[in-house]
Amino acid sequence: MTTRTFAQEIQSGLDVALASDPTVLVFGLGVPDPKGVFGTTSDLQEKYGDKRVFDMPTSENAMTGIAIGASLGGFKPVLTHQRLDFALLSMDQLVNNAAKWHFMYGGQRSVPITIRMILGRGWGQGPTHSQNLQSWFAHIPGLKVVMPAMASDAKELLLASIFDPNPVIFLEHRWLHNMQTETDAPATNNRAPLGKAKVLQTGDAITIVAMSYMTIEALHAINHLEKQGVACDLIDLRTVSPIDWPTIEKSVRKTGKLLVLDTGFKQLGIAGEIMAHITETCWADLSVAPARLTAPDFPESTSPALTKDYHVRAEHIVKQVGHMIGKDCSGDQLADQRASSMHDVPGAWFTGPF
């Protein structure tokens, strides 16, 4: 068995892309830094040179425009933002240029760029450094939005994004980078199909749809529920634009119940879109109203005292599942386990926001 982390898989995907295609460029704030964006870009500049792997000025809008121009000139840029929040300065370039090019030129030209954005909480980053705004990007036709949860998927999804002919927003939750996958399968350079979800657990009690870090919380909850005789379908979306509707619909028709987990805000979010679609397509199959667990509709504070009850955790998922299936499913044990550790860091390895 070999163990690989999410960050190692991202680094390996970038390495493979750079080695296999001389038009691939990797740049962004901190890319050649000693910490290498959680280790995801470590050693790449030494291997491929500073003409293909390089830092950039603190000018996200300008550098996104340069990435778009480079892609139109035959390159495949991979632009990395240490935080999604920084990328908001480049929304004009992303929405009015990158996303529209293929449509405006009748499919004759495309913009093959990949924009990596780090998102999520940790270390008291507060309202302007921890936002989960995937619904912004997913709302725009012409942008694909990828949100891997498992280390085993990260490399294949990244390679698929880099070699997709159109722009892809690749969102990485910072709590995932040190997550590990144990496997006895040899490493491959395969590309996972974008827009295809993965069923991680099967059961007939309820369908749980999750994305990014919420998939990890869902796995903890499902393991706890199994001990109480409750088996759930767990669908890891992997891509939030496009969404794999057939996989979700098939599961809901089997279980009759839907719970959606989203790291973003409740109002007008991905979770709400999934609930709306399922009520339109599977109304007769539902035995209870669909439900969602999301961030509340107000910004995250920097204070630990104000954030300890802000985020959805496994015990909340267990309680909601119990409510929907009409069974007293206690999550107290999970809550007690969390109470013994800091809620704002994923583990001892996480020593700072970068």
KOLVO-919735 format. One record per residue (C-alpha): residue number from 1; residue in three letters; chain; x, y, z. Coordinates in steps of 0.05 Angstrom, whole numbers. Layout:
N
(pt NUM; ALA; A; (X; Y; Z))
...
//
This chain:
354
(pt 1; MET; A; (0; 0; 0))
(pt 2; THR; A; (24; 70; -16))
(pt 3; THR; A; (-1; 134; 16))
(pt 4; ARG; A; (-9; 199; -23))
(pt 5; THR; A; (-36; 265; 1))
(pt 6; PHE; A; (-83; 312; -37))
(pt 7; ALA; A; (-26; 362; -43))
(pt 8; GLN; A; (21; 310; -71))
(pt 9; GLU; A; (-31; 290; -123))
(pt 10; ILE; A; (-40; 362; -145))
(pt 11; GLN; A; (36; 370; -150))
(pt 12; SER; A; (40; 306; -190))
(pt 13; GLY; A; (-15; 329; -237))
(pt 14; LEU; A; (21; 395; -251))
(pt 15; ASP; A; (87; 357; -261))
(pt 16; VAL; A; (55; 310; -312))
(pt 17; ALA; A; (22; 367; -349))
(pt 18; LEU; A; (87; 407; -353))
(pt 19; ALA; A; (126; 346; -376))
(pt 20; SER; A; (77; 323; -428))
(pt 21; ASP; A; (60; 390; -460))
(pt 22; PRO; A; (110; 448; -470))
(pt 23; THR; A; (53; 498; -476))
(pt 24; VAL; A; (32; 488; -403))
(pt 25; LEU; A; (51; 546; -357))
(pt 26; VAL; A; (43; 548; -281))
(pt 27; PHE; A; (44; 614; -245))
(pt 28; GLY; A; (13; 653; -187))
(pt 29; LEU; A; (28; 685; -121))
(pt 30; GLY; A; (73; 639; -80))
(pt 31; VAL; A; (82; 586; -134))
(pt 32; PRO; A; (159; 584; -126))
(pt 33; ASP; A; (155; 600; -52))
(pt 34; PRO; A; (188; 549; -5))
(pt 35; LYS; A; (120; 527; 20))
(pt 36; GLY; A; (96; 521; -52))
(pt 37; VAL; A; (21; 533; -40))
(pt 38; PHE; A; (13; 477; 11))
(pt 39; GLY; A; (66; 438; -26))
(pt 40; THR; A; (26; 434; -90))
(pt 41; THR; A; (78; 471; -132))
(pt 42; SER; A; (142; 449; -96))
(pt 43; ASP; A; (204; 436; -139))
(pt 44; LEU; A; (168; 452; -205))
(pt 45; GLN; A; (207; 515; -220))
(pt 46; GLU; A; (273; 479; -207))
(pt 47; LYS; A; (252; 424; -255))
(pt 48; TYR; A; (221; 466; -312))
(pt 49; GLY; A; (253; 534; -305))
(pt 50; ASP; A; (227; 603; -289))
(pt 51; LYS; A; (199; 615; -359))
(pt 52; ARG; A; (146; 562; -348))
(pt 53; VAL; A; (137; 562; -272))
(pt 54; PHE; A; (139; 631; -239))
(pt 55; ASP; A; (113; 680; -187))
(pt 56; MET; A; (70; 739; -208))
(pt 57; PRO; A; (57; 811; -187))
(pt 58; THR; A; (1; 823; -137))
(pt 59; SER; A; (-45; 843; -194))
(pt 60; GLU; A; (-97; 788; -202))
(pt 61; ASN; A; (-137; 823; -256))
(pt 62; ALA; A; (-77; 839; -299))
(pt 63; MET; A; (-47; 769; -293))
(pt 64; THR; A; (-114; 736; -310))
(pt 65; GLY; A; (-116; 779; -372))
(pt 66; ILE; A; (-46; 757; -389))
(pt 67; ALA; A; (-67; 684; -379))
(pt 68; ILE; A; (-125; 693; -426))
(pt 69; GLY; A; (-81; 725; -478))
(pt 70; ALA; A; (-29; 670; -471))
(pt 71; SER; A; (-83; 617; -480))
(pt 72; LEU; A; (-106; 651; -544))
(pt 73; GLY; A; (-34; 649; -567))
(pt 74; GLY; A; (-29; 573; -559))
(pt 75; PHE; A; (-10; 564; -485))
(pt 76; LYS; A; (-47; 527; -430))
(pt 77; PRO; A; (-37; 570; -368))
(pt 78; VAL; A; (-51; 545; -298))
(pt 79; LEU; A; (-60; 606; -254))
(pt 80; THR; A; (-60; 596; -178))
(pt 81; HIS; A; (-92; 642; -126))
(pt 82; GLN; A; (-73; 629; -54))
(pt 83; ARG; A; (-144; 648; -36))
(pt 84; LEU; A; (-208; 651; -76))
(pt 85; ASP; A; (-220; 719; -45))
(pt 86; PHE; A; (-161; 748; -84))
(pt 87; ALA; A; (-189; 723; -149))
(pt 88; LEU; A; (-250; 768; -142))
(pt 89; LEU; A; (-208; 824; -171))
(pt 90; SER; A; (-206; 786; -237))
(pt 91; MET; A; (-281; 774; -246))
(pt 92; ASP; A; (-285; 820; -306))
(pt 93; GLN; A; (-233; 779; -343))
(pt 94; LEU; A; (-264; 713; -323))
(pt 95; VAL; A; (-337; 730; -337))
(pt 96; ASN; A; (-333; 778; -395))
(pt 97; ASN; A; (-273; 748; -432))
(pt 98; ALA; A; (-254; 676; -414))
(pt 99; ALA; A; (-324; 649; -406))
(pt 100; LYS; A; (-352; 683; -469))
(pt 101; TRP; A; (-297; 671; -520))
(pt 102; HIS; A; (-319; 603; -545))
(pt 103; PHE; A; (-391; 627; -554))
(pt 104; MET; A; (-375; 694; -586))
(pt 105; TYR; A; (-330; 663; -638))
(pt 106; GLY; A; (-377; 607; -657))
(pt 107; GLY; A; (-335; 553; -626))
(pt 108; GLN; A; (-275; 569; -670))
(pt 109; ARG; A; (-232; 597; -613))
(pt 110; SER; A; (-227; 576; -540))
(pt 111; VAL; A; (-191; 596; -476))
(pt 112; PRO; A; (-158; 534; -445))
(pt 113; ILE; A; (-140; 564; -378))
(pt 114; THR; A; (-144; 531; -309))
(pt 115; ILE; A; (-153; 577; -249))
(pt 116; ARG; A; (-135; 544; -183))
(pt 117; MET; A; (-166; 578; -123))
(pt 118; ILE; A; (-155; 558; -50))
(pt 119; LEU; A; (-217; 567; -7))
(pt 120; GLY; A; (-245; 549; 61))
(pt 121; ARG; A; (-235; 564; 134))
(pt 122; GLY; A; (-177; 556; 182))
(pt 123; TRP; A; (-133; 595; 230))
(pt 124; GLY; A; (-182; 652; 241))
(pt 125; GLN; A; (-179; 679; 171))
(pt 126; GLY; A; (-244; 716; 178))
(pt 127; PRO; A; (-295; 745; 129))
(pt 128; THR; A; (-249; 765; 71))
(pt 129; HIS; A; (-202; 705; 69))
(pt 130; SER; A; (-247; 645; 78))
(pt 131; GLN; A; (-305; 652; 29))
(pt 132; ASN; A; (-335; 594; -9))
(pt 133; LEU; A; (-363; 627; -72))
(pt 134; GLN; A; (-369; 568; -119))
(pt 135; SER; A; (-440; 588; -136))
(pt 136; TRP; A; (-414; 653; -167))
(pt 137; PHE; A; (-372; 616; -218))
(pt 138; ALA; A; (-422; 560; -229))
(pt 139; HIS; A; (-474; 612; -248))
(pt 140; ILE; A; (-434; 634; -309))
(pt 141; PRO; A; (-445; 595; -375))
(pt 142; GLY; A; (-377; 579; -404))
(pt 143; LEU; A; (-341; 565; -339))
(pt 144; LYS; A; (-332; 494; -313))
(pt 145; VAL; A; (-324; 490; -237))
(pt 146; VAL; A; (-288; 431; -205))
(pt 147; MET; A; (-286; 417; -130))
(pt 148; PRO; A; (-249; 353; -114))
(pt 149; ALA; A; (-255; 323; -44))
(pt 150; MET; A; (-213; 260; -47))
(pt 151; ALA; A; (-138; 256; -56))
(pt 152; SER; A; (-150; 198; -103))
(pt 153; ASP; A; (-189; 243; -151))
(pt 154; ALA; A; (-148; 307; -147))
(pt 155; LYS; A; (-95; 290; -199))
(pt 156; GLU; A; (-142; 261; -251))
(pt 157; LEU; A; (-191; 320; -244))
(pt 158; LEU; A; (-134; 371; -249))
(pt 159; LEU; A; (-106; 339; -312))
(pt 160; ALA; A; (-175; 338; -343))
(pt 161; SER; A; (-182; 412; -326))
(pt 162; ILE; A; (-115; 432; -355))
(pt 163; PHE; A; (-127; 397; -421))
(pt 164; ASP; A; (-200; 418; -427))
(pt 165; PRO; A; (-206; 467; -486))
(pt 166; ASN; A; (-245; 518; -445))
(pt 167; PRO; A; (-236; 554; -378))
(pt 168; VAL; A; (-240; 514; -314))
(pt 169; ILE; A; (-244; 540; -243))
(pt 170; PHE; A; (-210; 489; -198))
(pt 171; LEU; A; (-228; 499; -125))
(pt 172; GLU; A; (-186; 468; -69))
(pt 173; HIS; A; (-208; 470; 3))
(pt 174; ARG; A; (-146; 483; 45))
(pt 175; TRP; A; (-166; 430; 96))
(pt 176; LEU; A; (-159; 377; 42))
(pt 177; HIS; A; (-86; 386; 24))
(pt 178; ASN; A; (-60; 340; 78))
(pt 179; MET; A; (-115; 288; 70))
(pt 180; GLN; A; (-88; 220; 49))
(pt 181; THR; A; (-109; 163; 4))
(pt 182; GLU; A; (-82; 93; 14))
(pt 183; THR; A; (-79; 51; -49))
(pt 184; ASP; A; (-44; -8; -78))
(pt 185; ALA; A; (-59; 15; -149))
(pt 186; PRO; A; (-1; 43; -190))
(pt 187; ALA; A; (-1; 117; -203))
(pt 188; THR; A; (-31; 136; -269))
(pt 189; ASN; A; (-37; 198; -312))
(pt 190; ASN; A; (-110; 186; -328))
(pt 191; ARG; A; (-160; 243; -335))
(pt 192; ALA; A; (-226; 239; -298))
(pt 193; PRO; A; (-287; 261; -338))
(pt 194; LEU; A; (-311; 330; -317))
(pt 195; GLY; A; (-384; 332; -299))
(pt 196; LYS; A; (-386; 261; -270))
(pt 197; ALA; A; (-400; 251; -196))
(pt 198; LYS; A; (-376; 191; -155))
(pt 199; VAL; A; (-418; 148; -109))
(pt 200; LEU; A; (-374; 137; -48))
(pt 201; GLN; A; (-424; 99; -3))
(pt 202; THR; A; (-488; 62; -18))
(pt 203; GLY; A; (-551; 52; 22))
(pt 204; ASP; A; (-626; 61; 18))
(pt 205; ALA; A; (-642; 106; 77))
(pt 206; ILE; A; (-626; 174; 46))
(pt 207; THR; A; (-586; 207; -10))
(pt 208; ILE; A; (-531; 254; 14))
(pt 209; VAL; A; (-500; 299; -39))
(pt 210; ALA; A; (-435; 334; -18))
(pt 211; MET; A; (-377; 372; -48))
(pt 212; SER; A; (-306; 389; -29))
(pt 213; TYR; A; (-292; 386; 46))
(pt 214; MET; A; (-365; 371; 63))
(pt 215; THR; A; (-354; 303; 32))
(pt 216; ILE; A; (-304; 287; 88))
(pt 217; GLU; A; (-353; 309; 142))
(pt 218; ALA; A; (-407; 266; 107))
(pt 219; LEU; A; (-361; 205; 109))
(pt 220; HIS; A; (-351; 214; 185))
(pt 221; ALA; A; (-427; 220; 194))
(pt 222; ILE; A; (-442; 160; 151))
(pt 223; ASN; A; (-393; 116; 188))
(pt 224; HIS; A; (-428; 136; 253))
(pt 225; LEU; A; (-497; 124; 223))
(pt 226; GLU; A; (-478; 55; 200))
(pt 227; LYS; A; (-466; 35; 272))
(pt 228; GLN; A; (-539; 54; 285))
(pt 229; GLY; A; (-565; 13; 227))
(pt 230; VAL; A; (-573; 70; 177))
(pt 231; ALA; A; (-542; 62; 108))
(pt 232; CYS; A; (-537; 122; 62))
(pt 233; ASP; A; (-521; 138; -10))
(pt 234; LEU; A; (-464; 188; -11))
(pt 235; ILE; A; (-451; 225; -76))
(pt 236; ASP; A; (-388; 267; -83))
(pt 237; LEU; A; (-405; 318; -137))
(pt 238; ARG; A; (-331; 331; -157))
(pt 239; THR; A; (-357; 380; -209))
(pt 240; VAL; A; (-409; 433; -191))
(pt 241; SER; A; (-414; 459; -262))
(pt 242; PRO; A; (-436; 418; -298))
(pt 243; ILE; A; (-473; 377; -245))
(pt 244; ASP; A; (-483; 302; -256))
(pt 245; TRP; A; (-559; 302; -252))
(pt 246; PRO; A; (-571; 230; -274))
(pt 247; THR; A; (-530; 202; -216))
(pt 248; ILE; A; (-567; 245; -165))
(pt 249; GLU; A; (-636; 229; -195))
(pt 250; LYS; A; (-622; 154; -196))
(pt 251; SER; A; (-604; 155; -122))
(pt 252; VAL; A; (-663; 198; -101))
(pt 253; ARG; A; (-711; 152; -138))
(pt 254; LYS; A; (-683; 95; -96))
(pt 255; THR; A; (-682; 128; -28))
(pt 256; GLY; A; (-738; 180; -33))
(pt 257; LYS; A; (-699; 229; 10))
(pt 258; LEU; A; (-646; 283; -6))
(pt 259; LEU; A; (-598; 320; 39))
(pt 260; VAL; A; (-548; 368; 6))
(pt 261; LEU; A; (-485; 393; 40))
(pt 262; ASP; A; (-451; 457; 16))
(pt 263; THR; A; (-392; 497; 43))
(pt 264; GLY; A; (-423; 560; 13))
(pt 265; PHE; A; (-479; 605; 38))
(pt 266; LYS; A; (-551; 580; 39))
(pt 267; GLN; A; (-581; 637; -2))
(pt 268; LEU; A; (-579; 622; -78))
(pt 269; GLY; A; (-525; 569; -69))
(pt 270; ILE; A; (-508; 503; -103))
(pt 271; ALA; A; (-549; 465; -50))
(pt 272; GLY; A; (-611; 504; -67))
(pt 273; GLU; A; (-601; 491; -141))
(pt 274; ILE; A; (-597; 416; -129))
(pt 275; MET; A; (-659; 417; -86))
(pt 276; ALA; A; (-698; 456; -139))
(pt 277; HIS; A; (-677; 409; -195))
(pt 278; ILE; A; (-696; 347; -155))
(pt 279; THR; A; (-764; 375; -137))
(pt 280; GLU; A; (-776; 388; -211))
(pt 281; THR; A; (-753; 320; -235))
(pt 282; CYS; A; (-765; 271; -177))
(pt 283; TRP; A; (-825; 301; -141))
(pt 284; ALA; A; (-865; 237; -141))
(pt 285; ASP; A; (-806; 198; -114))
(pt 286; LEU; A; (-795; 242; -52))
(pt 287; SER; A; (-824; 217; 14))
(pt 288; VAL; A; (-801; 278; 54))
(pt 289; ALA; A; (-781; 349; 36))
(pt 290; PRO; A; (-709; 357; 12))
(pt 291; ALA; A; (-662; 391; 61))
(pt 292; ARG; A; (-594; 426; 60))
(pt 293; LEU; A; (-539; 442; 109))
(pt 294; THR; A; (-497; 502; 90))
(pt 295; ALA; A; (-459; 560; 119))
(pt 296; PRO; A; (-506; 613; 148))
(pt 297; ASP; A; (-522; 675; 109))
(pt 298; PHE; A; (-472; 720; 144))
(pt 299; PRO; A; (-396; 727; 140))
(pt 300; GLU; A; (-349; 683; 180))
(pt 301; SER; A; (-317; 718; 239))
(pt 302; THR; A; (-243; 717; 258))
(pt 303; SER; A; (-259; 703; 331))
(pt 304; PRO; A; (-258; 629; 351))
(pt 305; ALA; A; (-315; 643; 400))
(pt 306; LEU; A; (-359; 665; 342))
(pt 307; THR; A; (-338; 611; 292))
(pt 308; LYS; A; (-344; 549; 336))
(pt 309; ASP; A; (-417; 539; 316))
(pt 310; TYR; A; (-412; 569; 246))
(pt 311; HIS; A; (-393; 508; 204))
(pt 312; VAL; A; (-431; 445; 188))
(pt 313; ARG; A; (-400; 384; 221))
(pt 314; ALA; A; (-412; 310; 222))
(pt 315; GLU; A; (-456; 312; 284))
(pt 316; HIS; A; (-503; 362; 249))
(pt 317; ILE; A; (-509; 315; 189))
(pt 318; VAL; A; (-525; 256; 235))
(pt 319; LYS; A; (-580; 296; 270))
(pt 320; GLN; A; (-610; 320; 204))
(pt 321; VAL; A; (-611; 249; 175))
(pt 322; GLY; A; (-645; 224; 238))
(pt 323; HIS; A; (-698; 278; 231))
(pt 324; MET; A; (-712; 261; 158))
(pt 325; ILE; A; (-717; 185; 168))
(pt 326; GLY; A; (-756; 190; 233))
(pt 327; LYS; A; (-703; 158; 277))
(pt 328; ASP; A; (-666; 183; 338))
(pt 329; CYS; A; (-595; 183; 311))
(pt 330; SER; A; (-549; 213; 363))
(pt 331; GLY; A; (-487; 250; 343))
(pt 332; ASP; A; (-466; 266; 414))
(pt 333; GLN; A; (-405; 221; 409))
(pt 334; LEU; A; (-381; 258; 348))
(pt 335; ALA; A; (-393; 325; 382))
(pt 336; ASP; A; (-353; 303; 443))
(pt 337; GLN; A; (-295; 283; 398))
(pt 338; ARG; A; (-294; 351; 365))
(pt 339; ALA; A; (-299; 387; 432))
(pt 340; SER; A; (-231; 360; 451))
(pt 341; SER; A; (-195; 394; 393))
(pt 342; MET; A; (-193; 463; 361))
(pt 343; HIS; A; (-249; 473; 312))
(pt 344; ASP; A; (-212; 521; 266))
(pt 345; VAL; A; (-154; 477; 246))
(pt 346; PRO; A; (-157; 409; 212))
(pt 347; GLY; A; (-97; 380; 250))
(pt 348; ALA; A; (-29; 393; 281))
(pt 349; TRP; A; (1; 398; 211))
(pt 350; PHE; A; (-38; 462; 196))
(pt 351; THR; A; (5; 519; 224))
(pt 352; GLY; A; (-19; 579; 184))
(pt 353; PRO; A; (-63; 603; 128))
(pt 354; PHE; A; (-11; 591; 74))
//
